[in-house]
Amino acid sequence: MKVTHEVSGATFEAPDDWQVEGTGHDEVLLVLEPGPVEGGVRANLVLTAVDTGGRSFRDWQNVTEAQLPSELADYLVLDLHAFEIDGRPGGSRLAHHVDGQGRALVMEQVFTEVDGLGLTLTATVDALRYPVVADEMAACCASLRVPAGVRR
């Protein structure tokens, strides 16, 4: 299913049976796999749109990478690389962290910047189920598309 973030106009593909849920924040869009999942974390996709504070794409990502270890317990980057998303500087990161309940999680992210708005699509699942859903998570992240200009 094609999911559109109304604030930014960004789109991405999610599995057809997943559910779009409100977060109460215009800058965050949440899509969850059907649940509950026995003994694990429901896989999810979260699109965030944040003001980069006038930073360049590179500076925004350097600040983000510096903040993640203090925001996520046991944060460990497994892969980080740059590439273009719709002709704009972008990148991806694969990382591990632990949630508040001590569960090991894997997150895959793609990110880019449009007109001062930093867009990040994060796919997260518990580490034990990651091998089962890794290809699907990667496909969702790879499907991120951004408009020529953002709607704010």
Secondary structure, 3 states (H helix, E strand, C coil): CEEECCCCCCEEECCCCCEEECCCCCCEEEEECCCCCCCCCCCEEEEEEEECCCCCHHHHHHHHHHHHHHHCEEEEEEEEEEEEECCEEEEEEEEEEECCCCCEEEEEEEEEEECCEEEEEEEEEECCCHHHHHHHHHHHHHCCECCCCCCC
